[in-house]
Amino acid sequence: MLPLSQKAAEEFMKALPSATVTVTGGGSGVGIAALLEGTTELAQLSRKIKFDEKNKLKEKRIIAKEITAAYDALAVVVYPSNKVTNLTREQLEGIFTGKIKNWKEVGGADLAIIPYSRETSSGTYEFFKESVLRNKNYMSGIMSMPATGAIIQSVSQTKGAIGYVGLAYLNKEVKAIHVSYDGGKTFVAPSVTNAKNETYPIVRPLYYYYNMAAEAKVKSFIDFILSDKGQKIVSEIGFITVK
């Protein structure tokens, strides 16, 4: 959510010079915690709000409104010269749960696999666990990164590395894997087109949550995000529009 909110805030303040929008990251769990503490007006989440978070909001008598701002595809990335291009969901599950430890087990070189993950407070971590690992636990001792940029950097510099990132973060420093959710019959590359036509399987909504009591404060920014101009930013960043 961070690159989208930053760019949107920039454009919003240009259009409305009297407005001030300050954007910080830290993971979906951090966003909801800030909403509970009253230190943010708008929480950015790349996952749905959890049951225990809902209960905490109820306890504080906060009625939270959910807004879907965009959709994102998660790309699985490896070191650029890795000859593996296709992986099934089952193989990815094996890699990230620690059952598959060497690239030769999935048609690659005789090289140890080094998986990188986001930290536990990240919505991306949660969504990948749910969609790809089918809620199985990540391997113990997995390399945990505080931000997506750190995953890109680590994977681009480590020969046996594999990680996952939001589509907006893909660049030439890493290689994106084609993924199959049908047991290896079809492998699909992560792209906006493939996410939109629903052939790429790892797609999730991106949310804003706010306290209904503060709606007057945030409504103009939310309206901007959902406007044609805001959704154009969604596309430019590399996400998928809601319309």
N, C-alpha and C positions, 0 to 999 in steps of 0.2 A: 504493500500500500504506500510505502514511503515515497518512491519516485513520483507516483501519481499525485499524492497530496501536495508534495513540494511544488510541482509544476502548476497544479491547479491553484494553489495559494498565490503563487507569483502572478499568474494571469488575472486572478480575482482581484488582487490588490491594485493591479494596473487599471482594471475596469472601474474599481471603486476605491479611490485613493484614501478615503476616510477609514477604510477597514484595515484591521491588523490580524493576520493569521500566522501563528507560530506553529511549526510542524516539528515533532521529534519522533524518533523510532524507538525500537526496543523489543518488539514482539507483541503478538495479540494479547497475551496474558497481562503484559505491562499496560496496554491500552485500557483494558477493562478495570484493572486495579486503580488506574488513575481516575477513571469515571466514578468508581466507588468512593474514592478519596475526595472527589470534587476538585482535582487538580487539572482536569481537562474538560472541555465542553464536548469534544468529539473523539471517540475511541475508534481507532482503525483496526479492523480484524480481518484476517485472511481465513477465518473459520467461523462457524456458528458459535454463538454464546453457549457456554456449558451449563449443565443443570445446577451445579453448585454456585456458579456465578449468578445465575438467575435468582437463586435463593438469597444470596448476599444482597443483591439489588432490592429484593422484596423487603428484607430486614431493614434496609435504609430508606424504605418507601420511595425508591427511585423507579419510575416507570420508564424503561428504555425503549426507544424507537429504533427499529432496524431498517437500514437503507442499503440496497444492493447498488453499488456504484459502478461495478465492472465485473468481468469474468477474467480468470487467469488460467493458462495451461501451465502445468509444472513440467519442465524439461529435465531429463536425466542427462548429465554431462560427464564426459571422460576426457583424459589427456588427449590432445589433438592427434598424435600419431598412433593412438590405440586402434588396432585393426578391427575390433568388434564394433559393428554398426547396429545390429539387431539384438534386442533382449526381450524375453517374454516377462509378463508380470511375475510369474512363478520364479524365474531366474533372479529378478530384482529382489523379490522377497528373500530368496536364499542368500543373496549377497549382503543385504542390509541386516539380516538376522544372524549372519555369521556362519551359515551352513556352507556357502560357496566361498572359498578362500583364495582361489587362484584363477587368473584369467583363462588358463588352458581348459578349465571346466566348462567354459561357455564359448569355446572356439577361438580364444585369443592366445597370446604368447604365454610362456611359462614365467609368470610374474605375479607376485602377491597382490591381491586386491586391497586397496586402502579406501574404505568408504568414509565419506564426509557427510555429516548431518547438521541440521540447524539445532539450536538449543531447545530444551523442553518447553520454554515459555512461548515458542514460536508457533503460530497457526499453520505455517508451512510444514513444520515437523509433525503436527497433529494430522494434517490432511494426508500427507504422504503415508503416515502410519496406517491411517484408515483405508485409503484407496489402494495402495500398493502392497502393504504388508498385511492387509486384512486384519488389522488390529493386533498383530503379533508384536512382541517387543523387539526393538532394535538390539543388535549385538551389544554385549557389555564392552565398554572401553572404546566405543565408536568415537571418531574425531568430531567433536561438537563445536560448531562455529556460531558466533554471536550475530552474524549478518550474512545476507546472501552474497554480497560483494566478496566477503572473506572465503566463501566456498568457491567462487569463480577463480579467485587468486590461487588458492591452494590446489585446486584441480589442474589449473593451467601449468603449475610448477612441479607436479608430482606424477611420475610415469604410470603408476598403478592405480591412480585415484579415480573415484567415481563419486558424484554428488547429485543433488537436485536443486533446481533454481526456478524462480518464476520466469515465464517467457520474456518479460521485459528486460531481463538481465543477460540474455544470451548474447555472446559475442564471438569473435574469431579466435579468441584465446583458448576456447574449449570446443569439444565436438559433441553435438547433441545426438543422443541415441534414438533409434526408431523403436517404438514400443508395441508389443502385441498383448491384447487382453483376450484373445481367442485361442490360446494355446499354440501360437506360432503360425496360424494361417495367414494373418495379415499383420504387417509391421508398418506403423504410421509415424511420420516425422512430426515433432512438435512445431506447430505454426499457427498463426491467427486463423488462416483459411481452414486448416484441419480441425481447429477447435470450434470454429463457427459451424462447419458442416457436420460436426459431431462424429468425425471419424477418429480423432485423437481422443483417447480415453481419460487422460488425467487432467480434468478441468474442474475448477471450483469458483464459486462466487466470492467477491471481495466486498466487505461490508464497512459501513460506518454505523456506530451506535451512539445515540445521545440521550440525555435526560430530557424527557418531555417538558419538564419545568423550565428548561433553558432553550426551548425551541425557537423563540424569537431571535435569540442570539446567533443560532447556527443556520437558520432556514435559508438565508440568502446564499450562503456558501453551498449548501446541499442542492439548492435549485440550480446554482451555477454548474456544479458537477454533472447534474442530470440534463442540463441544457445541451443543445447541439454543439456549442463551443466547448463545453466541458467534456462531452463524449468524444469530440475531435482530439482532445488531449489524451483521453483514454487510448485511442487508436495510435496516436503518435508515440506514446510511451511503450506500446507493444502489447497492450491488453485488449480484451474483447469488449465491445460496447454492449450496453444492456438493451439497446433498441435495435 
